[in-house]
Amino acid sequence: MSVLGDREADVPSFVVGVLVACAGGLFLVEPVVGPVDVLGTPIRPIALSAIVLTVGFALGAVLYGRRRYRLIGAAHAIGAVGFGLFAGTMAVGSQLLLFGGVVVLVGGSAFLVAQTARTGQ
């Protein structure tokens, strides 16, 4: 008997959840951990957090979109673009990318709320 009982394991959701959890962990250790070498380049944990979160959301957008969960896929795509812009902000130091990330996340959230209210999901 599996840990889940009679339910099947939802591997895609588990993988996305693990990536998002890792991003949260990297965010939390930022104050106590110095830069981490990634392929010979020192990167702060907060920047790694944004990158891992972007990858997790992008993967979720693809996986949920392919399973025909369009609204959940759209939510993950909005998160991927918004946090990808935040990661770009940390890479190049552009305030325009930061503003773009905020606009994408706020606008995308408003869109998702409107879609949810309209469809009654």
DSSP file (Angstrom, degrees, kcal/mol; ACC not computed):
  #  RESIDUE AA STRUCTURE BP1 BP2  ACC     N-H-->O    O-->H-N    N-H-->O    O-->H-N    TCO  KAPPA ALPHA  PHI   PSI    X-CA   Y-CA   Z-CA
    1    1 A M              0   0    0      0, 0.0     5,-0.1     0, 0.0     2,-0.1   0.000 360.0 360.0 360.0 136.0    0.0    0.0    0.0
    2    2 A S  B >   -A    5   0A   0      3,-0.5     3,-1.3     1,-0.1     5,-0.1  -0.332 360.0-110.6 -83.6 167.4    1.4    3.4   -0.9
    3    3 A V  T 3  S+     0   0    0      1,-0.3     3,-0.1    -2,-0.1    -1,-0.1   0.817 118.9  55.8 -63.4 -31.0    1.7    6.4    1.3
    4    4 A L  T >  S-     0   0    0      1,-0.3     3,-1.2     3,-0.2     2,-0.4   0.504  98.1-146.1 -82.0  -4.0   -1.1    8.1   -0.7
    5    5 A G  B <  S-A    2   0A   0     -3,-1.3    -3,-0.5     1,-0.2    -1,-0.3  -0.631  70.9 -10.9  76.1-126.2   -3.6    5.2   -0.2
    6    6 A D  T 3  S+     0   0    0     -2,-0.4    -1,-0.2    -3,-0.1     2,-0.1   0.595 113.9  98.1 -85.1 -12.0   -5.8    4.7   -3.2
    7    7 A R  S <  S-     0   0    0     -3,-1.2     2,-0.2     1,-0.1    -3,-0.2  -0.457  74.6-119.5 -80.2 149.9   -4.8    8.0   -4.9
    8    8 A E        -     0   0    0     -2,-0.1     2,-0.3     1,-0.1    -1,-0.1  -0.571  33.4-102.7 -82.1 150.4   -2.2    8.1   -7.7
    9    9 A A        -     0   0    0     -2,-0.2     2,-1.1     1,-0.1    -1,-0.1  -0.573  23.2-143.6 -72.7 133.2    1.0   10.1   -7.2
   10   10 A D     >  +     0   0    0     -2,-0.3     4,-2.1     1,-0.2     5,-0.2  -0.741  23.5 179.4 -97.8  84.3    0.8   13.4   -9.1
   11   11 A V  H  > S+     0   0    0     -2,-1.1     4,-2.7     1,-0.2     5,-0.2   0.884  73.9  53.3 -59.7 -45.7    4.5   13.5  -10.1
   12   12 A P  H  > S+     0   0    0      0, 0.0     4,-2.4     0, 0.0    -1,-0.2   0.928 111.2  46.6 -58.3 -43.8    4.4   16.8  -12.1
   13   13 A S  H  > S+     0   0    0      1,-0.2     4,-2.5     2,-0.2    -2,-0.2   0.891 112.2  51.8 -63.6 -38.1    2.8   18.7   -9.1
   14   14 A F  H  X S+     0   0    0     -4,-2.1     4,-2.4     2,-0.2    -1,-0.2   0.925 110.1  47.9 -63.5 -45.3    5.3   17.1   -6.8
   15   15 A V  H  X S+     0   0    0     -4,-2.7     4,-2.2     2,-0.2    -2,-0.2   0.926 113.3  47.3 -63.2 -45.8    8.3   18.2   -8.9
   16   16 A V  H  X S+     0   0    0     -4,-2.4     4,-2.4    -5,-0.2    -1,-0.2   0.923 112.4  50.8 -61.6 -43.5    7.0   21.8   -9.2
   17   17 A G  H  X S+     0   0    0     -4,-2.5     4,-2.4    -5,-0.2    -2,-0.2   0.886 108.4  51.3 -61.5 -40.2    6.3   21.9   -5.5
   18   18 A V  H  X S+     0   0    0     -4,-2.4     4,-2.5     2,-0.2    -1,-0.2   0.913 110.5  48.9 -64.5 -42.3    9.9   20.7   -4.7
   19   19 A L  H  X S+     0   0    0     -4,-2.2     4,-2.2     2,-0.2    -2,-0.2   0.915 112.5  47.5 -63.4 -42.5   11.3   23.4   -6.9
   20   20 A V  H  X S+     0   0    0     -4,-2.4     4,-2.1     2,-0.2    -2,-0.2   0.895 112.2  50.3 -66.1 -39.2    9.2   26.1   -5.3
   21   21 A A  H  X S+     0   0    0     -4,-2.4     4,-2.4     2,-0.2    -2,-0.2   0.902 109.4  50.8 -64.7 -41.0   10.1   24.8   -1.9
   22   22 A C  H  X S+     0   0    0     -4,-2.5     4,-2.5     2,-0.2    -2,-0.2   0.898 108.8  52.0 -62.4 -40.0   13.8   24.9   -2.8
   23   23 A A  H  X S+     0   0    0     -4,-2.2     4,-2.1     1,-0.2    -2,-0.2   0.911 109.5  49.6 -62.4 -41.6   13.4   28.5   -4.0
   24   24 A G  H  X S+     0   0    0     -4,-2.1     4,-2.1     2,-0.2    -2,-0.2   0.898 110.0  51.0 -63.4 -40.6   11.8   29.4   -0.6
   25   25 A G  H  X S+     0   0    0     -4,-2.4     4,-1.8     2,-0.2    -2,-0.2   0.913 109.5  49.5 -62.8 -43.1   14.7   27.7    1.2
   26   26 A L  H  X S+     0   0    0     -4,-2.5     4,-0.6     1,-0.2    -1,-0.2   0.886 110.0  52.2 -63.0 -38.2   17.2   29.7   -0.8
   27   27 A F  H >< S+     0   0    0     -4,-2.1     3,-0.7     1,-0.2    -1,-0.2   0.908 110.2  48.6 -62.5 -42.5   15.3   32.9    0.0
   28   28 A L  H 3< S+     0   0    0     -4,-2.1    -2,-0.2     1,-0.2    -1,-0.2   0.812 109.2  51.1 -71.3 -30.5   15.4   32.1    3.7
   29   29 A V  H >X S+     0   0    0     -4,-1.8     4,-1.7     1,-0.2     3,-1.3   0.531  80.9  99.3 -85.8  -3.8   19.1   31.3    3.9
   30   30 A E  T << S+     0   0    0     -3,-0.7     3,-0.3    -4,-0.6    -1,-0.2   0.872  79.4  51.8 -49.6 -45.5   20.1   34.6    2.2
   31   31 A P  T 34 S+     0   0    0      0, 0.0    -1,-0.3     0, 0.0    -2,-0.1   0.759 119.6  33.8 -67.7 -21.3   21.0   36.4    5.4
   32   32 A V  T <4 S+     0   0    0     -3,-1.3     2,-0.4    -4,-0.2    -2,-0.2   0.536 108.2  67.9-112.2  -7.7   23.3   33.7    6.7
   33   33 A V     <  -     0   0    0     -4,-1.7     3,-0.1    -3,-0.3    -1,-0.1  -0.936  69.3-140.2-118.4 135.4   24.9   32.2    3.6
   34   34 A G        -     0   0    0     -2,-0.4     9,-0.1     1,-0.2    -2,-0.1  -0.130  51.3 -51.5 -77.8-177.1   27.3   34.0    1.4
   35   35 A P        -     0   0    0      0, 0.0     2,-0.4     0, 0.0     9,-0.3  -0.235  55.5-136.5 -57.5 145.3   27.4   33.7   -2.4
   36   36 A V  E     -B   43   0B   0      7,-3.1     7,-2.7    -3,-0.1     2,-0.6  -0.876  16.0-120.5-106.3 134.7   27.4   30.2   -3.9
   37   37 A D  E     -B   42   0B   0     -2,-0.4     2,-0.5     5,-0.2     7,-0.0  -0.652  30.9-179.4 -77.6 120.7   29.7   29.3   -6.8
   38   38 A V  E >  S-B   41   0B   0      3,-2.8     3,-1.5    -2,-0.6    -2,-0.0  -0.961  76.4 -22.9-121.5 110.9   27.7   28.1   -9.8
   39   39 A L  T 3  S-     0   0    0     -2,-0.5    -1,-0.1     1,-0.3    -2,-0.0   0.871 129.1 -50.2  54.3  39.6   29.9   27.1  -12.7
   40   40 A G  T 3  S+     0   0    0      1,-0.2    -1,-0.3     0, 0.0    -3,-0.1   0.469 118.5 109.6  83.0   1.7   32.6   29.3  -11.3
   41   41 A T  E <   -B   38   0B   0     -3,-1.5    -3,-2.8    -5,-0.0     2,-0.4  -0.945  68.5-128.6-113.3 124.7   30.4   32.4  -10.8
   42   42 A P  E     -B   37   0B   0      0, 0.0     2,-0.4     0, 0.0    -5,-0.2  -0.575  31.9-178.7 -73.1 127.7   29.4   33.5   -7.3
   43   43 A I  E     -B   36   0B   0     -7,-2.7    -7,-3.1    -2,-0.4    -2,-0.0  -0.992  26.6-120.9-129.9 132.8   25.7   34.0   -7.1
   44   44 A R    >>  -     0   0    0     -2,-0.4     4,-2.0    -9,-0.3     3,-0.6  -0.403  25.2-119.6 -68.5 146.9   23.7   35.2   -4.1
   45   45 A P  H 3> S+     0   0    0      0, 0.0     4,-2.5     0, 0.0    -1,-0.1   0.828 112.8  59.2 -57.3 -32.8   21.1   32.7   -2.7
   46   46 A I  H 3> S+     0   0    0      2,-0.2     4,-1.7     1,-0.2     5,-0.1   0.883 106.8  47.0 -65.5 -36.5   18.3   35.3   -3.3
   47   47 A A  H <> S+     0   0    0     -3,-0.6     4,-2.0     2,-0.2    -1,-0.2   0.902 111.8  50.3 -69.7 -41.0   19.2   35.4   -7.0
   48   48 A L  H  X S+     0   0    0     -4,-2.0     4,-3.0     1,-0.2     5,-0.3   0.879 106.7  57.0 -61.6 -37.2   19.3   31.6   -7.1
   49   49 A S  H  X S+     0   0    0     -4,-2.5     4,-2.6     1,-0.2    -2,-0.2   0.930 107.2  46.7 -59.0 -47.0   15.9   31.6   -5.4
   50   50 A A  H  X S+     0   0    0     -4,-1.7     4,-2.1     2,-0.2    -1,-0.2   0.876 113.7  49.2 -63.9 -37.5   14.4   33.7   -8.2
   51   51 A I  H  X S+     0   0    0     -4,-2.0     4,-2.4     2,-0.2    -2,-0.2   0.942 113.1  45.0 -67.6 -47.4   16.0   31.5  -10.9
   52   52 A V  H  X S+     0   0    0     -4,-3.0     4,-2.6     1,-0.2    -2,-0.2   0.894 113.4  51.1 -64.5 -39.8   14.7   28.3   -9.3
   53   53 A L  H  X S+     0   0    0     -4,-2.6     4,-2.7    -5,-0.3     5,-0.2   0.899 109.3  51.0 -63.5 -40.5   11.3   29.8   -8.8
   54   54 A T  H  X S+     0   0    0     -4,-2.1     4,-2.7     2,-0.2    -2,-0.2   0.929 111.5  47.2 -61.4 -45.7   11.2   30.8  -12.4
   55   55 A V  H  X S+     0   0    0     -4,-2.4     4,-2.6     2,-0.2    -2,-0.2   0.917 112.5  50.1 -62.5 -43.7   12.1   27.3  -13.5
   56   56 A G  H  X S+     0   0    0     -4,-2.6     4,-2.2     1,-0.2    -2,-0.2   0.923 113.7  44.3 -61.7 -45.3    9.5   25.8  -11.2
   57   57 A F  H  X S+     0   0    0     -4,-2.7     4,-2.5     2,-0.2    -2,-0.2   0.899 113.1  51.3 -67.0 -39.9    6.8   28.1  -12.5
   58   58 A A  H  X S+     0   0    0     -4,-2.7     4,-2.1    -5,-0.2    -2,-0.2   0.922 111.2  47.9 -63.6 -43.0    7.8   27.6  -16.1
   59   59 A L  H  X S+     0   0    0     -4,-2.6     4,-2.9     1,-0.2     5,-0.2   0.913 111.5  51.0 -62.1 -42.5    7.7   23.8  -15.7
   60   60 A G  H  X S+     0   0    0     -4,-2.2     4,-2.8    -5,-0.2     5,-0.4   0.890 107.1  53.9 -61.6 -39.8    4.3   24.1  -14.0
   61   61 A A  H  X S+     0   0    0     -4,-2.5     4,-1.8    15,-0.2    -1,-0.2   0.924 113.8  41.8 -60.6 -44.6    3.0   26.2  -16.9
   62   62 A V  H  X S+     0   0    0     -4,-2.1     4,-2.4     2,-0.2    -2,-0.2   0.945 117.5  45.6 -68.0 -48.4    4.0   23.5  -19.4
   63   63 A L  H  X S+     0   0    0     -4,-2.9     4,-1.0     1,-0.2    -2,-0.2   0.917 118.2  41.0 -66.0 -44.4    2.9   20.5  -17.4
   64   64 A Y  H  <>S+     0   0    0     -4,-2.8     5,-2.6    -5,-0.2     9,-0.2   0.874 113.6  54.3 -72.9 -35.5   -0.5   22.0  -16.4
   65   65 A G  H ><5S+     0   0    0     -4,-1.8     3,-1.4    -5,-0.4    -2,-0.2   0.912 107.7  50.0 -61.5 -42.1   -1.1   23.4  -19.8
   66   66 A R  H 3<5S+     0   0    0     -4,-2.4    -1,-0.2     1,-0.3    -2,-0.2   0.774 107.7  54.1 -67.6 -25.5   -0.5   20.0  -21.4
   67   67 A R  T 3<5S-     0   0    0     -4,-1.0    -1,-0.3    -5,-0.2    -2,-0.2   0.333 120.1-111.3 -90.3   7.7   -2.9   18.4  -19.0
   68   68 A R  T < 5S+     0   0    0     -3,-1.4     2,-1.2     1,-0.2    -3,-0.2   0.704  76.3 134.9  69.9  23.4   -5.6   21.0  -20.1
   69   69 A Y     >< +     0   0    0     -5,-2.6     4,-2.7     1,-0.2     5,-0.2  -0.696  27.7 171.4 -94.3  78.3   -5.6   22.9  -16.8
   70   70 A R  H  >  +     0   0    0     -2,-1.2     4,-2.6     1,-0.2    -1,-0.2   0.880  68.2  47.2 -64.2 -43.4   -5.5   26.2  -18.6
   71   71 A L  H  > S+     0   0    0      2,-0.2     4,-2.2     1,-0.2    -1,-0.2   0.910 115.6  45.3 -68.1 -40.9   -6.1   28.6  -15.7
   72   72 A I  H  > S+     0   0    0      2,-0.2     4,-2.1     1,-0.2    -2,-0.2   0.899 113.9  50.3 -67.8 -39.3   -3.5   26.9  -13.5
   73   73 A G  H  X S+     0   0    0     -4,-2.7     4,-2.3    -9,-0.2    -2,-0.2   0.904 110.3  49.9 -62.4 -41.4   -1.1   26.8  -16.4
   74   74 A A  H  X S+     0   0    0     -4,-2.6     4,-2.6     2,-0.2    -2,-0.2   0.898 108.3  53.1 -64.2 -40.4   -1.7   30.5  -17.0
   75   75 A A  H  X S+     0   0    0     -4,-2.2     4,-2.1     1,-0.2    -1,-0.2   0.918 111.1  46.4 -61.0 -43.1   -1.0   31.2  -13.3
   76   76 A H  H  X S+     0   0    0     -4,-2.1     4,-2.4     2,-0.2    -1,-0.2   0.882 111.3  52.1 -67.0 -37.6    2.3   29.4  -13.5
   77   77 A A  H  X S+     0   0    0     -4,-2.3     4,-2.4     2,-0.2     5,-0.2   0.911 109.0  49.8 -65.2 -41.7    3.2   31.2  -16.7
   78   78 A I  H  X S+     0   0    0     -4,-2.6     4,-2.7     1,-0.2     5,-0.2   0.927 112.4  48.1 -61.7 -44.6    2.5   34.6  -15.2
   79   79 A G  H  X S+     0   0    0     -4,-2.1     4,-2.8    -5,-0.2     5,-0.3   0.894 110.1  52.5 -61.8 -40.2    4.7   33.6  -12.2
   80   80 A A  H  X S+     0   0    0     -4,-2.4     4,-1.8   -23,-0.2    -2,-0.2   0.923 113.2  42.9 -63.0 -44.8    7.5   32.4  -14.5
   81   81 A V  H  X S+     0   0    0     -4,-2.4     4,-2.1     2,-0.2    -2,-0.2   0.942 116.5  47.6 -67.7 -46.4    7.6   35.6  -16.5
   82   82 A G  H  X S+     0   0    0     -4,-2.7     4,-1.6     1,-0.2    -2,-0.2   0.942 117.6  39.7 -61.2 -49.8    7.3   37.9  -13.4
   83   83 A F  H  X S+     0   0    0     -4,-2.8     4,-2.3     1,-0.2    -1,-0.2   0.782 111.0  59.7 -74.0 -25.2   10.0   36.1  -11.3
   84   84 A G  H  X S+     0   0    0     -4,-1.8     4,-2.3    -5,-0.3    -1,-0.2   0.895 105.2  49.4 -64.1 -39.4   12.1   35.7  -14.5
   85   85 A L  H  X S+     0   0    0     -4,-2.1     4,-2.1     2,-0.2    -2,-0.2   0.876 109.2  52.1 -66.1 -36.5   12.1   39.5  -14.7
   86   86 A F  H  X S+     0   0    0     -4,-1.6     4,-1.9     2,-0.2    -2,-0.2   0.912 109.2  49.5 -63.8 -41.4   13.1   39.7  -11.1
   87   87 A A  H  X S+     0   0    0     -4,-2.3     4,-1.7     1,-0.2    -2,-0.2   0.910 110.5  50.6 -62.7 -41.6   16.0   37.3  -11.7
   88   88 A G  H  X S+     0   0    0     -4,-2.3     4,-2.5     1,-0.2     5,-0.4   0.869 105.3  57.6 -62.9 -36.1   17.0   39.4  -14.7
   89   89 A T  H  X S+     0   0    0     -4,-2.1     4,-2.6     1,-0.2     5,-0.3   0.922 108.5  45.2 -58.7 -44.9   16.9   42.5  -12.4
   90   90 A M  H  < S+     0   0    0     -4,-1.9    -1,-0.2     1,-0.2    -2,-0.2   0.810 113.1  51.9 -70.9 -28.3   19.4   40.9  -10.1
   91   91 A A  H  < S+     0   0    0     -4,-1.7    -2,-0.2    -5,-0.2    -1,-0.2   0.904 129.5  14.4 -74.4 -41.4   21.6   39.8  -13.0
   92   92 A V  H  < S-     0   0    0     -4,-2.5    -2,-0.2    -5,-0.1    -3,-0.2   0.534  94.9-123.7-115.2  -8.3   21.9   43.2  -14.7
   93   93 A G     <  +     0   0    0     -4,-2.6     2,-0.6    -5,-0.4    -4,-0.2   0.822  50.7 161.0  72.3  31.8   20.6   45.6  -12.1
   94   94 A S     >  -     0   0    0     -6,-0.3     4,-1.5    -5,-0.3    -1,-0.2  -0.768  33.7-163.2 -93.0 122.1   17.9   47.1  -14.3
   95   95 A Q  H  > S+     0   0    0     -2,-0.6     4,-2.5     1,-0.2     5,-0.2   0.788  92.5  62.7 -69.6 -26.9   15.1   49.0  -12.5
   96   96 A L  H  > S+     0   0    0      2,-0.2     4,-2.4     1,-0.2    -1,-0.2   0.900 103.0  48.1 -64.5 -40.8   13.0   48.6  -15.7
   97   97 A L  H  > S+     0   0    0      2,-0.2     4,-2.5     1,-0.2    -1,-0.2   0.890 110.5  52.1 -65.7 -38.7   13.1   44.8  -15.4
   98   98 A L  H  X S+     0   0    0     -4,-1.5     4,-2.1     2,-0.2    -2,-0.2   0.940 111.2  46.4 -61.3 -47.1   12.1   45.2  -11.7
   99   99 A F  H  X S+     0   0    0     -4,-2.5     4,-2.6     1,-0.2    -2,-0.2   0.907 111.5  52.4 -61.4 -42.3    9.1   47.4  -12.7
  100  100 A G  H  X S+     0   0    0     -4,-2.4     4,-2.7     1,-0.2    -1,-0.2   0.901 107.8  51.5 -61.0 -41.6    8.2   45.0  -15.5
  101  101 A G  H  X S+     0   0    0     -4,-2.5     4,-2.4     2,-0.2    -1,-0.2   0.906 111.0  47.4 -62.4 -42.4    8.2   42.0  -13.0
  102  102 A V  H  X S+     0   0    0     -4,-2.1     4,-2.9     2,-0.2     5,-0.3   0.926 112.5  49.5 -64.3 -44.4    5.9   43.9  -10.7
  103  103 A V  H  X S+     0   0    0     -4,-2.6     4,-2.8     1,-0.2     5,-0.4   0.921 111.8  48.6 -60.9 -44.7    3.6   44.9  -13.5
  104  104 A V  H  X S+     0   0    0     -4,-2.7     4,-2.5     1,-0.2     5,-0.2   0.930 115.3  43.9 -62.1 -45.7    3.4   41.3  -14.8
  105  105 A L  H  X S+     0   0    0     -4,-2.4     4,-2.0     2,-0.2    -2,-0.2   0.912 119.2  41.3 -69.1 -42.2    2.7   39.8  -11.3
  106  106 A V  H  X S+     0   0    0     -4,-2.9     4,-2.3     2,-0.2    -2,-0.2   0.949 120.2  43.2 -70.6 -48.0    0.1   42.4  -10.3
  107  107 A G  H  X S+     0   0    0     -4,-2.8     4,-2.4    -5,-0.3    -2,-0.2   0.907 115.3  49.7 -63.3 -41.7   -1.6   42.5  -13.7
  108  108 A G  H  X S+     0   0    0     -4,-2.5     4,-2.5    -5,-0.4    -1,-0.2   0.885 109.5  51.6 -64.6 -39.0   -1.5   38.8  -14.0
  109  109 A S  H  X S+     0   0    0     -4,-2.0     4,-2.4    -5,-0.2    -2,-0.2   0.915 110.0  49.2 -63.6 -42.6   -3.0   38.4  -10.6
  110  110 A A  H  X S+     0   0    0     -4,-2.3     4,-2.4     1,-0.2    -2,-0.2   0.914 111.3  50.3 -62.4 -42.3   -5.8   40.7  -11.5
  111  111 A F  H  X S+     0   0    0     -4,-2.4     4,-2.6     1,-0.2    -2,-0.2   0.923 111.0  48.5 -59.9 -45.4   -6.4   38.8  -14.7
  112  112 A L  H  X S+     0   0    0     -4,-2.5     4,-2.5     2,-0.2    -2,-0.2   0.886 110.7  50.2 -66.0 -38.9   -6.5   35.5  -12.8
  113  113 A V  H  X S+     0   0    0     -4,-2.4     4,-2.5     2,-0.2    -1,-0.2   0.927 112.3  48.1 -63.1 -43.9   -9.0   36.8  -10.2
  114  114 A A  H  X S+     0   0    0     -4,-2.4     4,-2.3     2,-0.2    -2,-0.2   0.908 112.9  47.9 -63.6 -41.9  -11.2   38.1  -13.0
  115  115 A Q  H  X S+     0   0    0     -4,-2.6     4,-2.6     2,-0.2     6,-0.3   0.900 112.2  49.3 -65.6 -40.3  -11.1   34.8  -14.8
  116  116 A T  H  X>S+     0   0    0     -4,-2.5     4,-1.6     1,-0.2     5,-0.9   0.913 112.7  47.1 -65.5 -42.3  -11.8   32.8  -11.7
  117  117 A A  H  <5S+     0   0    0     -4,-2.5    -2,-0.2     1,-0.2    -1,-0.2   0.889 114.4  48.0 -66.0 -38.6  -14.8   35.1  -10.8
  118  118 A R  H  <5S+     0   0    0     -4,-2.3    -2,-0.2    -5,-0.2    -1,-0.2   0.897 119.6  36.2 -69.7 -41.2  -16.1   34.8  -14.4
  119  119 A T  H  <5S-     0   0    0     -4,-2.6    -1,-0.2    -5,-0.2    -2,-0.2   0.626 101.1-129.7 -89.8 -13.3  -15.8   31.0  -14.7
  120  120 A G  T  <5       0   0    0     -4,-1.6    -3,-0.2    -5,-0.2    -4,-0.1   0.788 360.0 360.0  72.2  27.3  -16.7   30.3  -11.1
  121  121 A Q      <       0   0    0     -5,-0.9    -4,-0.1    -6,-0.3    -5,-0.1   0.466 360.0 360.0 -83.6 360.0  -13.7   28.0  -10.5
